[in-house]
Amino acid sequence: MLNQTTALALDAGQSSTRARLVGADADDLSLTGVNTAQPLAPQWDALIRTALAADRDAPGPVTTVAVGSSGLGRETAHDLLALLGGTPVRRVVLAHDSITSYLGALGDGEGCVIAAGTGTICLAVGPHEAARVDGWGNLIGDAGSAYWIGRTAMEAAMRGYDGRRQMTALTGLLKQEFPDLENAYLELQSDPDKVARIAAFSAQVNQVAASDRVAGTIMDKAAAHLSESVQAALRRVRLGGPNVPRVAAIGGVFGSERVLRRFTDYLTLQWPTFALITPQGEGIDGAQALLTLPVMHPLYARLSIAER
């Protein structure tokens, strides 16, 4: 059995990172986020070293580190462990943050978790397998995300400006952001933070959704995309039958009462008694859960583990 008193758990997001010394009487540490456009392993290494230096209350050497991270692609636990020379770390468990979000929200039981913030990703776990749906980035995926809402709304605003479609309040809102609307696309193209900037526009879309038909339709379509991802993921793990599945919805997009209501309505069409599950924890709790995830669990095969 793993001695959890010598473990460090990290939940590395794009905006911030939380670090937890498992088994110690210490508050979680808040650190900088990761830049997913840059190599991740050196960033994880720096975060871990900062956390190890800050956590003086460890009952013993921190020999195991569990990391859930945004942007995880080809990087492996071996890449990270190789950088941790000079530390007592001997074992690294690495997972995509969709896995730690799932474990934090639903534990190790069956169900589905959809996270919709700037991007969108959905993960379902059945009796014998797991399935990821979307999370393919703003260029070819992330349907229903804040970026998708913002980008769709900006396009609708420009269509209204051109007279190609019906007029919409979104045009006026976009003009507040870009007084010279005809140069808005040039300003966005040159902005290194354009993804976040476009995603932020989703909040204004939500504000006028009740009074503006175009904005309301965009929010409703976002909810439809999100429910579609959930249903696809559940079918792939064979939880799409008559039994009502456990589903948790997390992320800023679900802060919209309209999106949350429509999303739930769409799933109720499939399961009349459907109700969302309240998440039991957060991503940092899921990162900690990586330390004790059973080998036979459907998510275990998706972990990257390295030891020395």
C-alpha positions, -999 to +999 in steps of 0.1 A: +000+000+000+013+034-009+023+056+020+003+087+011+022+108+038+051+110+013+031+122-017+025+154-035-006+160-057-007+188-083-037+201-103-020+221-131-044+243-150-039+271-174-049+298-150-034+284-118-020+253-102-029+238-068-005+217-049-014+194-019+010+176+005-011+145+010-014+134+046+001+166+061-018+192+081-012+220+056-033+241+033-032+236-005-006+258-021-016+281-050+010+284-078+012+297-114-006+279-142+009+261-171+013+275-206+001+247-229+018+263-259+052+256-243+068+223-233+050+211-202+076+189-185+099+217-175+070+237-162+058+207-140+094+203-127+095+240-117+061+237-100+070+206-081+103+221-069+085+252-057+059+231-038+086+209-023+105+239-011+074+255+004+060+224+021+081+221+052+055+200+071+061+167+053+063+138+077+090+124+055+106+128+021+082+133-008+089+103-029+057+102-050+042+129-072+008+128-089+000+154-115-032+162-134-025+188-161-042+207-189-027+204-223-012+169-218-003+154-251+029+135-259+046+142-226+051+112-203+059+106-166+094+095-177+100+130-192+091+146-159+110+121-137+141+126-157+140+163-148+135+157-110+171+148-103+183+161-069+149+156-053+136+126-033+109+119-059+111+083-071+076+078-086+055+100-109+019+095-119+007+117-147-028+122-161-047+145-184-068+169-163-100+154-177-092+123-157-085+142-125-116+163-130-136+131-134-121+115-102-126+147-083-163+151-093-175+114-093-148+094-077-139+060-092-175+050-100-193+049-134-207+080-150-197+110-171-182+144-164-183+173-189-161+203-183-169+235-203-148+265-197-126+282-223-126+248-239-147+217-236-139+181-228-161+152-218-151+119-201-172+089-194-164+057-175-183+025-179-179-010-164-149-019-185-138+011-206-135+049-207-142+073-235-131+109-242-152+131-263-140+165-277-113+186-260-098+189-295-089+226-291-105+258-305-094+251-341-112+218-346-132+211-315-144+225-281-180+227-292-202+245-267-173+261-249-169+297-239-146+302-269-172+285-292-199+308-278-178+340-281-165+332-316-200+323-329-214+354-314-187+376-329-195+361-363-232+368-358-224+404-348-204+409-380-232+393-401-256+418-385-232+446-392-230+436-429-268+432-432-264+395-441-286+383-412-310+399-388-298+427-366-287+417-331-276+434-299-243+415-303-232+439-329-234+468-304-217+448-277-189+439-301-185+475-311-179+484-274-150+460-275-138+472-310-150+507-318-137+502-354-156+470-362-141+467-396-106+463-381-117+440-353-105+409-371-070+424-375-068+433-338-078+398-328-055+381-352-025+399-337-035+394-301-015+367-284-044+363-259-071+361-286-085+328-274-091+341-239-104+374-253-129+357-276-140+333-248-146+362-225-172+376-249-194+347-240-203+364-207-219+393-227-237+369-249-253+353-219-263+387-205-285+395-235-296+359-243-331+365-227-338+396-248-319+390-280-330+361-302-296+356-319-278+355-286-304+331-271-301+308-300-263+306-296-266+297-259-291+271-267-269+256-294-240+255-269-262+235-245-271+211-274-235+206-283-226+198-247-255+174-242-245+157-275-210+151-262-223+136-230-247+112-249-219+102-273-195+095-244-221+075-225-229+054-256-193+045-261-189+031-226-223+013-228-241+035-203-266+049-228-294+024-220-326+029-199-308+033-166-302+070-156-265+077-157-245+098-132-235+130-149-217+160-135-212+193-153-184+216-143-168+248-157-177+284-162-201+279-191-225+261-168-226+292-147-252+303-173-286+294-159-299+292-195-272+268-207-275+246-176-313+245-179-313+237-216-285+211-212-304+193-185-336+195-206-319+178-236-307+150-214-341+147-198-355+139-233-334+107-232-339+099-195-371+115-181-359+112-145-325+126-152-308+149-127-273+162-125-250+150-098-234+176-076-196+172-079-181+157-047-147+174-051-124+193-074-094+186-097-069+186-068-090+159-051-088+139-084-050+144-086-048+129-051-071+100-061-045+091-088-023+078-060-048+050-051-066+043-084-070+005-087-050-011-115-081-027-129-100+006-132-108+017-168-089+049-163-057+033-151-046+025-186-047+062-194-022+071-168+015+076-174+036+062-146+074+062-141+096+049-113+133+047-104 
